[in-house]
Amino acid sequence: MQELSRKNALFTDSVIRRMTRVALDCGAINLAQGFPDFDPPKEITDRLAEIAHIGPHQYPITMGAPNFREALARKCGRFMGRELDPNTDMVVTIGSTEAMVDTIFALTNPGDRIVMFSPYFENYRAQAIMADCEPVFIPLVPPEFNFDPDIIEAEFKKGAKAILICNPSNPSGKVFTYDELRTIADLCIKYDVYAIMDEVYEHIIYEGHKHIYMNSLEGMWERTVSCSSLSKTYSITGWRLGYAIAPKHLMDRIKQYHDFNAVGAASPLMEAACVGLNMPDSYYEKFGAHYAHMKKLFTEGLDRIGIPYTDPQGAYFVLADIAPFLKPGQSDVDFCLEMAQKVGVACVPGTSFFNEKGINNIVRVHFAKKDDTLNEALERLSHIKEKMG
């Protein structure tokens, strides 16, 4: 038979989603893949129940249902601080993952270099490779996950088509400051580099930090694509409703790839989700307070158990240090498999996120769960030494 694609040899299946399958197989609490176990807002699910009987149930307009895009333009425009045109500045995608893929294909050519930070969300590297681009990594230095602008400039000087930034960051929980984004923005302008922003955790920000939209900075609207979704903000990860926002000259290209990659997002889900997009500011305040509560419950539990971790500024992950529990020569992958089986809690090995070699003592754990789920997970983790010994 003829040779299959050689690209597959350059990346594996998703380790995050693999750990979900492991959790299901052994009955572990899934703190690996980042989705909540609590319900979406009742207003949204009530509307979905209505839509099930009356529709729409057929293909939508490719770029997204008009009423959904209008609601999206109002909501995102309010937070971004600019007026958005629902007809020219956005496209509705099947999750933010599709938005990212469409954007990378629209902005790049084979051989182009895409700069990204490490640790990074595992999808990014694979997406760059699928587009025949070269991923280039800039280290974020813990515990604050700061970066050296000189390293970014050095890579830009070598030639870079885009920089890809997750803000707030998965997995580190870093929230980039205005000054940090302004520094990156100035370099993008100086070296004519596009900014691809993954902003799915934009509303999960903890005290002392603030989310700044890259496209709101002077000179950056023209060269920025903001990718996001409704998954995290409205606890509907399975609905796969995402979007990209960009100026028309970029969006026209992105829409072309979306048209042939996906045709369109799900009509009934867009209709029901309009309720969420029209939520008042009080919803986001309550939403943020709930995540602050979950973070406090979980991190205080880790403190009691004695598991070291980095304190997230945003998103809903902690990077925990498993060095005290690793057996000699044990890999983080083997540790995570054993912990799921023996302790009953699933997490993600850190080697899935770090480009740097030799990092074997970090795992990603998420806390977007009900109090009962987190308390049970902490109870199980309190026996980690004896069960992993």
N, C-alpha and C positions, 0 to 999 in steps of 0.2 A: 504493500500500500504506500501511497505517497506520504512524504514527510508532513507532519503537522506543524503548527506555528512554533517557532523557536522562542517567542516571547515568554511563553508559559514557564520556561526554565528559569526566568529572571525574577519570579515572585511565586509565593505559595498561595494556598487558599487563606482566607482571613483567619488569623489565630483567635481573634475576638469571638467570631461566630463559631469557630471550632470549640471554644471553651463552653459556649452555650449548649452544644450537643453533649459535651462531657458532663455538664451539670445535670442535664435531663437523664442521661444514662445512669448516673449514680445517685440521683436524688439530692444533689447539693443545692444550696441556696445560690442563685445566680447573681453574683456581684461582678460578673465579668462583662457581659454586654450591657451597654448603658440604656436600659429602658425601665420606666417605673412599673410598679405593680398596683398602683392606685388608679382610679378612674379619671377620665377626662372631665372637664366641666359639664355638668348635667345639661346646661343649655345647648351644648353642641350635640350630645347624644340624643336629646329629645328631638332636636331638629332632624337628625339623621333618621330617626324612626318615622318622622313625617315624610321625609323624602323617599323612603323605601316604598311608599304607597303611591306617590304622585310623580316621582321622577325629578330631574332628568336621569335617564339611563343610557343614553346614546353618546356617540362621540362628541366631545366638546370642540370648540374652536381650538386649533392647535396650540396657540400661545396661552390658552387658559380662558375659562368662562369670563365674560365681560364683567359680571357683578363681582366675581372673586377678585379680578385684577383691580377693579375700582376700590374695593375694600382694602386690598393689599397696598395700593398706592396711598390711601389715607393713613393707614396704620404705620407703614414704614416711613412715609414722608414726615409724619409727626415725630417719630423718634430720630430720624436722620437730620431733621431740620431743613428739609428742602422739598419743593413741590415736585412730585413724580408724575409722569405721564403714563397712565395705565396701558396705552396703546403702543408706545415707543420705547419705554424704559425697562420693561420686565417681561419675563416669560415664566410660566408655571411648569414645574418639572416633576418627575417622579422621584421625590426626595431631593435633598441637597446634594446627594451623591451624583445624580444625573446632572444637576446644575454645574457641578465641578467638572465632570467629564466633558460636557458640551463646551464649557468655557475654555478648558485646556486645548481641545481640538480647534476651537474657533480662533484662538490667539496665537497658536504656535505652528511651526513647521518641523519636519523631522530633523533631529540634530540640535534643536534649540535647548538651552539650559534653563531649568526652573529651580530657583533658589527656594529653600524651605528650611524651617528650624527643626532641630532635633533636641528633645523628643518630638515625634510627629505622629499624627493619626495614620495608621498603616495604609489606608486607601491611597494616600497621596503619591507614594512612591510607585505603586502599581499603576495608577492613572497616568503618571508621567511616562512610564515605560510603554504603556499601551499606545500612547500618542507618539512613540519614537523620540521622546525627549530624554534629556539627561537630568535626573534629580541631583541637586547640589545642596549639601547640608551645612547649616550654620549652628554651632552648639549654643544651647541655652544653659546657663550655668546655675545649678541649684545652690541654695534653697529658693532664691528669688527668681531664678531662671532669667537672669540678665544676659545681654549679648554684647558683643564687641562690634560697634559700627564699622571699624576699620576692616574687619573680616568681610562684612557685607560689601563694602566698597571694593575690596580686592576682587571679590567674585563678580561684581558688576563690571569691573574693568575688563575682566576676561571675556565678557559678553554674556548677558543674561536676557532672556525674553520676558520673564516674569518672576515675581516673588510671591509665594503662596504662604499666607499667614492665617492661622486659626486663632481667633480672638473672640472670647476667652478660649484658652488653649486646652485642647484634648491631646495628651493626657495630663499635662503639668498643672492645669488650673491657673496659669498665668493670665493676668489681664494687662495688656499693654497700656502704658501711660500715654498721655498726650505727647509728651516730649519724645518718647520712644517712637511713636508713630510719625511724628513730625520729622524726626531724623531719617527714618526709612523713606518717608515721602520725598524729602529733599533729594535723597540719593536716586529715587525712582525718576524724578524729574531731570536730574543732572545726567543720568545715563539712559534715559528713555526706556524705562522698564515698566511693565504693567504690574498692578497689584491685584492678586486674586485673593479675596477675603472669604474665609469660612466663618460665619458669624451665627451659627446655630444656637450657641449658648448666650446670646446677647442679653437676655433678661435674667440670667443666673449670675448675679454679681454680689459679692459680699461686702460688708461694711468697710469703708475706707477706700473703696475702688469704684471706678466709673467706666462704663463702656463708651469708647469713642469710635465713631464710624470713620474709617479711612476715607470714604468718599466725601465726607464733610470737610476735610482739610483743603485749604486753598491750593488749587492746581491739581487736585487728585480726582475730581469727578471724571475728567476726560480719560483717565487711564486706570480706573478701578472697576472691578466686577465684585459685587457683594452677593455671595451665595448663602442661602439660609433655608430654613424650613419651618413648618408648624409643629414638627415632631416633639421637640422638647418643650416649647412654650405652652402647648395645649395638651401635653401628655398623650399624643396620638402618633407614636412612632410607627405603628403599623399601617397608617393611612397613606404614607409615602407622598406627602404633599410638600414640595420644595419650590424654590424659585431662585432666579438670578435677577439682579438689578444692575443696570449699566446704561451709559449714554447710547443713543441710537446707533452710532457708527460701530460700536462693539456688539450691541444687542442684535442687530440685523444678522450678524454672523452666527451668534449663539443660537438664534431661532432656527437657522438652517439645520444645524446639527440636531437640535431638539426634534424638529419635524420628522427627520428620518430615523432617529434613535428611538423615539417614544410615541409619536403621533399626538398624545395628549395625556394629561392626568385624569383621574377618575371623576366623571361628572357628578355623581351623587355626593361624593366626599367633598368636592369643592363647594357645592351648594350648602352642605351642612356646616363646613368650616368657616363660612362667611360670618357666622354668629361669633366665633372666636375673634376674628379680625376686627369686629366692631365692639369688642369689649372696652369698657372705660379704663382709665389709668388705674383705678382702684384694684382692678383684677391683677395687674402686674405687680402692684405693691404687695398684695396678699400672696401672690405666687412667689415673689422673692423672699418673703418672710417664711414661707413654708420650707423653701430650700435652705435657708439659714438655720432653721430648726433641725432639719435632717442632718446637716453638716455638724452641728453642735452635738447632737445625740451620738453620731457615729464617731467623731474624732475624740470626744471625751471617753467613749468606750475603748478606743485604741490606746488612749493614754493610760487607762486603768490596767489594761492587759500588758502594756509595755511594748507595743509594736510601734517603732519609729515611722514617721511619715512626714511628707511635706504638706504644709498648710495651704490649701487652694484659695486663690483670690476670686475665682469664678468657676463655672461649670460644676459638675457633680462627681469628681473623681479625686482620690488621693493616690499618690505614689508612695507605697509602703516599702520599708526596708526589711527584707527577709533574711539578711545576713545572720542574725542570731539563731535562725532556725534551719539554715541550710546544712546538709550533710557534706562532708569533704568530697569534692568532685561532682556534686550534684548540680545540674543545670536548673535554671529558673523554670524551664518548660516542664521538666520532670517533677520539680517541686509543686507546681500548680496542679499537675495531674494527681499527684499523691495527696495534696491537701484537699482537693475536691472529693477524693475517695475516702480519706480517713477522717478529715475534719468536717466535711460536709459543707464547705464554702468554696465557690469557684471564683477565681480572679484571672487576670491576664498577665502572662510573663512579660517583663519589661523589655526583653530583646525584640519584641514586636514593634517597639516605639523608638528605640535609640539606634542611631547610626554608628555611634562610637563603640569601638570594640572593648570587650572586657567588662561590660556592665552586666552582671549576672545576679544582682542582689535586689532588684526592684520589681515590684508587681503593681499593676493598676487595679484598684478596687473602687466600685462606685456605690453611692449611697442614696440613689433616687428610689427609695423604697418606703413602705409603710413602717411606722414605729415598731409594730410587732415583728416584722421581717428583720429589721435592723437589730432589734434586741435579741432575736433568736440567732442571727449571724454572729453577734458579739459573744453570746453565750458559747457558741461552738468554737469561736476563735480563742476564747479564754483557756481552752484545753489544747492549744496548738503544740505546746512543748511536749506534753506527754503523748499525744497521738502521733506526732511526727518524729518522736525520738527513736 
